[in-house]
Amino acid sequence: MNTLRVTRGKDVELFVNDEMLCFVTDFSAKEITDSYPISEFLSEAYVTELPLKTRYELAVTSLSHLDSSVFPNEPFELSVVLSDMKYVYKNCRLIKKQKDVNPDKPVSDRYVIVSTELKVMEVVYD
């Protein structure tokens, strides 16, 4: 028998270097693969692409209670824990911080982080 488990945003926990982040309202992760195009010599015919490296662009939105010092200047780890899986983004760097002020919503901060490595592991609870 297969069981369908739907994970909701409230079931997700985020950590920076093992310190839990609070007041997070939104998180997204995008995988970007850089590649080198290969074409036939003396022809415009496109043959294939050679993958070079993969990086991850992470976006964290939080209520304006988080201080940018939560994300250290040196490379850090950002972990995302979903019920029984843990995604660890390594070599993270904060590249952008934006404050959003809207009269109808709470003041929020949006952080853009770039990571060069992802490690996925299963969480075992005792």
C-alpha positions in Angstrom: 0.0 0.0 0.0 1.4 3.4 -1.0 0.8 6.4 1.3 0.7 9.9 -0.2 2.1 12.5 2.2 1.7 16.1 1.4 4.3 18.4 3.0 3.1 21.9 3.8 5.3 24.9 4.3 4.6 24.9 8.0 6.3 21.5 8.2 9.6 22.8 6.8 12.5 24.0 9.0 15.5 26.0 7.9 18.8 26.2 9.6 22.0 28.3 9.1 25.0 26.4 10.5 22.7 24.4 12.7 20.9 27.5 14.0 17.2 27.5 13.3 15.7 30.4 11.3 12.5 31.9 12.6 9.9 34.2 10.9 10.6 32.7 7.5 7.5 33.2 5.2 8.9 31.9 1.9 11.7 29.7 0.6 12.6 28.6 -2.9 15.6 26.8 -4.4 16.5 26.8 -8.1 19.1 24.5 -9.7 21.1 26.2 -12.4 23.4 24.1 -14.7 26.0 26.0 -16.7 27.0 24.3 -19.9 29.3 24.7 -22.9 27.6 24.4 -26.4 29.2 22.0 -28.9 28.6 22.5 -32.6 30.0 20.9 -35.7 33.2 22.4 -37.2 32.6 24.8 -40.0 28.8 24.5 -39.5 26.1 26.3 -37.6 24.5 22.9 -36.7 24.1 22.5 -33.0 25.2 19.1 -31.7 24.9 19.1 -27.9 25.9 20.8 -24.7 28.6 19.7 -22.3 27.5 20.3 -18.6 30.2 22.3 -16.7 28.9 23.0 -13.2 25.8 23.2 -11.1 24.9 25.9 -8.7 21.8 26.6 -6.6 20.1 29.9 -6.2 18.1 30.1 -2.9 15.6 32.8 -2.0 14.5 33.3 1.6 11.8 35.8 2.6 11.2 36.6 6.2 9.4 39.1 8.4 11.8 41.9 9.0 13.0 40.4 12.3 16.0 38.6 10.8 19.2 40.5 10.8 21.5 40.1 7.8 24.2 38.9 10.3 22.3 35.6 10.4 24.0 34.9 7.1 27.7 35.1 7.8 30.2 36.7 5.5 32.2 33.5 5.1 30.7 30.5 3.4 27.9 28.8 5.4 25.6 25.9 5.3 21.8 26.3 4.8 19.8 23.2 5.7 16.2 22.5 4.8 14.4 19.8 6.7 11.2 18.3 5.3 9.7 15.5 7.4 12.1 12.7 6.6 14.5 14.4 4.2 17.3 16.9 4.8 18.7 19.1 2.0 22.1 20.7 3.0 23.3 23.5 0.7 27.0 24.0 1.2 29.4 26.9 0.4 26.5 29.4 0.6 27.1 33.1 0.1 24.6 35.9 0.6 24.6 37.9 -2.7 21.5 40.2 -2.3 19.3 41.6 0.4 16.1 43.5 -0.3 13.6 45.1 2.0 10.0 45.1 0.9 7.6 47.7 2.4 4.0 47.4 1.4 1.3 49.3 3.3 -1.1 46.3 3.4 1.5 43.7 4.5 4.2 43.3 7.2 7.7 44.6 6.3 9.7 41.8 5.0 13.3 41.1 3.9 14.2 39.0 0.8 17.6 37.3 0.7 19.2 35.7 -2.3 21.9 33.1 -1.6 24.1 31.1 -4.0 25.3 27.6 -3.1 27.8 25.4 -5.0 26.9 22.1 -3.5 23.8 20.1 -2.4 23.8 17.1 -0.2 20.5 15.2 0.3 20.2 12.8 3.2 17.4 10.9 4.9 16.6 12.0 8.5 16.4 9.1 11.0 14.5 9.9 14.2 15.2 7.9 17.4 
